[in-house]
Amino acid sequence: MAYNYFKQQFKKARQAKREQTDDYFEEQTPADKIFEIEKLNDDFDGIAHKKGKMFVIKNALPGEKVEIKNAQKEEKVIKAEIRRIIEPSDERVSKKCKYADKCGACSLLHCSYALQTSLKRKLVARKLTMLKGVTVSETVGVKQFACRNKVHLVFGEENGAITLGFFNETTHRVVDVKRCILHGDWYDETVQIIKDWATENKLSAYKPNIGKGVLRFVVLRKLKNNIMATVVATSRPQGLQELYFALKSLYDNVSLYLSVNTNKTNEVMSGKTEYVSGEKGLFCEMLGVKFILGPQSFFQVNELVAEKAYEKIRNIIKSQKAECVIDAYSGIGITSMLFSPCTKQVISIEINPEAVDNAKTLISLNGIKNVKPMCGDFNKILPTLSVPENTVFFVDPPRAGLGDAVCRKISAFAPKTIIYMSCNPDTLKSDLFTLTANGYTITEVTPFDMFPNTKHVESVVCLTRR
């Protein structure tokens, strides 16, 4: 009862705010709702100005004339949505997904793919403007749809029935997504199997507002005709073997894991995962190197684009005639093994002992002799290394980037070449500023469309010591 009351009060307050902020000019005429879009911001929303005020208009494209609705003041800008498009851009396309305006996962489905890749190149170039003389290459993309191999799904309930999909970006309710064009047909069939299993076993979805229910998330990764599924629940659900056999009817190999998560947060997997049934790892191969992935192994979600990015990096290593590659934060050693044919030695540094053990297993599986796994803190290991002058340093940090201290430490180590793979243009910008201020010059910047139809972009940057 209390939850429903506060929910109703929130809706009333939100509506009152909209009614109040729709009067964004003292005297408003119908023409005051019509805008011509000047450009896009870094989130790829339209920017327009009127009577000294800046408007940020969701899903608008440059050059379009639109009528707005739901204008809301937020600090120095007014955010609004499109009521109707009066003059559309030539680059506007109809959205190919019926869930596009609900789940919020794909923010660029209204753009042609050519525009998407162009916008991402311009975004990276804009972020690096302060670094003079930097040229950003065209964005490398492969497929716009059916390109992702991994998905995190959240369980919900609607009218007593299990739903499975994504959080709505504004209401945080679960959108029941039965078909996802980012993943392809495998998604549709697999999701239905999981929902049928949950229904047949009378399992409930976790309700965060009251802290009750069993099923929270399921994490799926599919490579070739093999799948790994990790069920995240508040306790061990019944019928897990039934789920395994249902998935086995669709796939050649199935790896089924369980993660018990009782935390009152939206963190997906916390703590260890428990093996349930099937294969213990997911087998895959890239550029001639074999891998076995676990439920928490890092691997790019778009292997077709990842392959292009790693080919680019391998070509840089070859062109530098590198005698040694240092792979910092190397995880289970995937990149270390990919780079091994291009140099005499790869030093693979990782702080997680379990990941290092997995790396050793994979190195042995591939018969690779020139990769040296080292377990420990990168900051402590680096000063102990003695490497040739012609050494390449490779980093692929999380979205938070490396930070000034690590960038200065790498610069002081003075490798001939640094290759930086980044998923965040903002932290990339900050780290490159530090590296270039400490003796390095940027020679190549290539964006990769690892995440089509979204605002995210991967970049590979090469720096050489001055």
N, C-alpha and C positions, 0 to 999 in steps of 0.2 A: 504493500500500500504506500509506504513512504517513498519507495523508488518511483512509482507511477506519479505521485504528487510532484516530486522534484522534476521529473521528466516533463510534466505539463507546464510547470513554472518556467522551465528553461525554454520551452517552445514559445511561450507567451513573451518572454523577455527578448528572445531572438526576433520575433515578429515585430515587437515594438521598436526594436533598434532599426530594423529595415524601414519601417514606416517613417521613423524620425529622420534617418539619414538619406532617404530618397529626396528630401528637400535640401540638396547640396548647394543650391543657389537661393538667395533671398527671394527673388522673383523668377519663377521657372516657367519657361515656355516649352511647347512641344519640340522646338528646335534644340533645346538644351539637352535632350536625350539622344541626339544624333551626333556621332563622332566619326572622324576620319583617322584611321590608325597610322601613326607615324613610323613606329618601329616596334621591336620586341625587346623585353627585358631579359635578364639571364635565366629566368624561369620560362621563357618563351611565351609570356603573356603580352597582349597588345598594350602599347603606350599611346595615350592621346592627351592633349591639353585643351582646356577651355576656361576662359575668364580667370586665368592665373592659377588654375588648379590642375593637378596631374591625376589622370585616371589610368588605372590598371585594369584591363578588360580581358577576362579569361577566354581563351580559345580564339581570339581575334588575330588576324594576319595583317602584315603591312600592306597599306594601300586600300584596305577595305573600308567601306562606309557601313556603320552598324547603328542600330538603336539599342540602348542598354536598359537593364532592369536590375533590381536588387542592389543598388549602389550603397556601399557602406564605408564610412570614414575610418581609416586606420592610420593614425599618426599623420604623416605628411602627404598621404595619397588617399584616393577614393577608389576602392575596389568594386568592380561591377561585372555582371554577366551579360551575355548577348540575348536580347529579346528577339531580334530579327536581323538578318543580313540584307542590307539594301543593295550594296555593290560588292559581290564576292571577289576574292583574289583568284587568279588563274591557277594558283597552287593549292587551292582548297579542294579537298576530295570528300566524298561521303564516307562516314565511319563504317568500317566493315564488321563491327562488333556491337551487338545489341546491349551489352553491359557497359559500354564505354563511358557513359555519363554517370554510372553508379559505382563501379568498383574503383575507378581512379588510377588503375595501374598503368594505363597507356594514355599519356597526356598529349600525344602528338598525332593521334589517328586522323585528325582533320587536315593534316598536311600531306602533300605528296612526298614520296620517299626521297626524291631529289632535293626537295626543300629541307627535309629533316637533316640529311647529311651536310648540306650547305650551312644550315644554322649551327650545327655542332662544330664545324670547322671555324666559323666566325666567332663562336663563343670562346673556343680555346685561344684563337688569335687575339681577341679582345682582352682576355685575362692576362696575356703575356705582352701587351702593348708596351709596358714600362721597360721591358727587356729589349733594348734597341737592336735592330738588325735581325730579328727572329722571323723566319718564314715558316708558315704552317702549311703542310701539304693537304691535299684533298682527303676527306674522310674515307676510310676503307670500310665498305659494307659488303655483305654477301646476300643475305635473305632478309626480307622485311617481316615475314611471318613464318610460323612453324620452325623457329630457330632456337628456342630455349630447351635446355635439357634438365632444368631443375625448377621446382616450384615449392613454396611454402603455403599451405592451405590451412584455413581456420574453420573449425566446426561451429555450427550454430543450430538453432531450432526455429522453425516457423510453423505455427499451428500444430505443434506436436510432432512435426516431421523433421528429420535430420537435414541440415543444409551444409554445404561445403564450398568454400570459395575464398573471397578476399574481404577485408574490411572496407566499408565505404569511407572515402577520404574525409567526409565531413561529419557524418553521424556515427561512425565507428560501428555500425551494425554490419553483420555478415551478409554479403551479397552472394546468393547461391549461383555460382558460375558453372553451368553445365558444359559449356564449350569455351575454350580459350584459343584464339587464333595465334597467340604468341608461341604456344607449345605444339599445337597440331592435334591430330586424331588420337594419339596415345593418351592425351590428357582426358578427353571426353570419356573414353571407355574405362580408364582407370578410376576416375572419380565416381562413376556409376557403381563400379564394383565395391568401392569403399563405403559408399552410402548404403548400398544393399546390405553389406555385412553389418554395419552399425544398426540398421533397422531390424534385421533378423535376430540380432542378439540383444535387442531392446536397450541399447546403450544411449546414454544421455550426453548432450553437449555441455561443456563447462559454461557456466553463467557467471562472468566476473563480478557482476553487481551484487550477487548473493554468495559467491564463492562455492557454488555447488555444481555437480556434474562431473563426468568422467573424461570425455574426449575433448582435447584442446586443439591440437594441430596434427597435420600429417605432412612430412617432408618427403617429396618424391624426386628421384633423379633417374633419368632414363637415357641409356647409351646403347645404340643399336637396338636389339630386341631384348635387352636386359634391364631390370629395374631394381632400385633400392628404395624401400619404403620404411620410414621411421615414424611410428605412431607416438605422439606425445599426449600423455594422459595424466590425470591426478592419481590414478591407481591402475593396477594391471587389469585391462579389460578382458572379459571372457571372449572366447572364440578366435584368438589370434591365429591358431592353426588353420581355421576355416578361411581366414583372410589370405593366408599364405597360399593355400590351394586354389582359391579363386583367382589370385594374381597369376599363379602358375599356369592357369588355363589360357592366359593371354600372352605370357612372356616365356622366352627360352630359359632364362635364369632369374630367380627372385632372391633378393636379400631383404629379410624382414627384421627390423629392430624396434625396441621399445625404449622410450625415454619417459621416466616418471618425473613430472614437474608439478610441484604443489605451490610454487611461488605465486604471489598475487601481483604478477607483472605480465607484460606481453612478450617477455623473453621466450623464445621458442624452445630451445633445448638448454637445460641447465644440468650440470653434473654429467655423470657417465650414462652411456647408452647400453642397453642390454640386448645381446643377440637373441633372437627368437627362433628363426628357422631359415633354411635355404643356404645360399652361398654367404660366406662371411664378408665378402667384398664384391665390389662392382668392377668388372674387368673392362678396360678400354685401351685404346692404342692411338697415339698421335705422332706423326712424323717419324714413324718407325720405332717408337719407344712404347713399351707396355707398362700400364699402371693398374693397380688395384686400389680402388677408393673405399674408404670407410665412411660411416655415417656423418663424421665431422671433418672429413678431409676437404681441403680447399681445392676447387677445380672450377675453371671459368664456366659460366652458365651457357655460353654460346661457343661451342667448340669449333665451329666453322670460322668464326672471326678470330678466336684465340689462336687457331693454327696460322692464320695470316699474320697476326701480331708476333708470334714466336718465330715465324720464318723471317720477318723483318729484323728481329733481334739477332737471330743467327747470322744473317747477312752482315750486320754491323760488326759482330765479333770476328767474322772471317775477314772483313775488309780492314780491320785493325790489326790483323795477324796476331791476335792476342795469345800470349803464352799461358795465361792463367785467367780464370773467371772466378770472382768471389760472388757467391749467391747468398746474400744476406736474407734472414728470415725465410728460409727455404722450405719450411713445412715438411712434407713427405718426399721432397726431392724431385718433384716433377720437372721444374725448370732446370735444375742442375743436370738431370739426365738429358733433357732436350738440347742443352748447350754443349754437352760432352763431345760430340763429333767435331766441334768447331775450334777446339783448343787443346793444349797439352794436358791441362789440369783444371778441375773445378773444385773449389772449396765451398762446401755446402754447410751453412751455419744455421742452426735452429735450437731454440731454448727448450722445446718440449721433448722430453726423452722418448715418449711413445712415438712421436712423429719421426724422430731420428731412427728408432728401431725399424719403423715401417720403411723409411728411406733405404736402410741397409738391405732389407729384404728385396725391395724393388731393384736396387742396383745389382744385386746378385742374380735376380730373375732375368735381367737384360744382359748379363755378362759384361757389364761396364767396369773398366779397370781404372779409369782416370778421374773418378769422383770421390772426394774425401769428405765424408760426413763428420761434422763436429758438433757436439752437444754443449750448449752453454749460452751465456749472455753475449750477444754480439759486441756490446761495448767493452767487455772484458777480453774477448777472444781477439778482436781486431789488432790491438797493440802487440800481441804475441806473434803475429804472422810475419813471415819473411817470404816475399813473393817477388817475381821478376818485375822489372820496370814497366814492361808492356802488359799490364794487368787491366782487365775490365771489371768494373764493379756494377752488379745488377741489384736493383731494389724494386720491389712491388709492394708498397706499404698499404695498409687499410686506408679508409677515407680520411682519417685524421692526419695522414701524411707522416713525414719523418720528424719534423720539428727542427728548430735552429741548432740545438745541441748536437744531434746526430749528423746533420748536414756539415757542421764544422768539423766533427770528428772524421767523417769520410774525406773531406777536403784536406785535412791534415795528414791523412794516410797517403794522399796524393796518387791515386790510381791514374793511369793515362787516360782512361775513358770511364764515364759513368753512364749507365743506361737506366733510365727511370721510367717505370710503367705505373701510370696513375689512373685512378677512377674518379678523381675529384679535382677539377680545374682550379678551385680556390686554394687548396693546400699545395697543389703543384706549383702554382704561382709563387706562393710564399717560400717554398723549399728551393725553387730555381733562383729566386732572388738571393738567397743565402749562398748557394753554390757558386753562382756567377760572381758574387762579391768576394769569393775566396779562391779565385784562380781558375775558374772554368768558363768555357764558351759554349753556348748552345749551337750545335751544328745541324740537328734534324729534329723536327716535331711532326709526328703523324698521328692524327686522331683515328680511332677505330670504333665503329658502331657496334659495340658489344651488346647494347641494349636498345634495339630498334623500337620506335614508337614511344619512347620515353625521353625525358630531358637529360638523361645520363650519357656520358661519353668516356671512353677509355683513351688514354694517350700514351705514346711511346716517345721518349725524348732522349737524344744522345748528346752528351756533353764531353768535351775534350779539354785536357789541361793546357793552359796557356804557357 
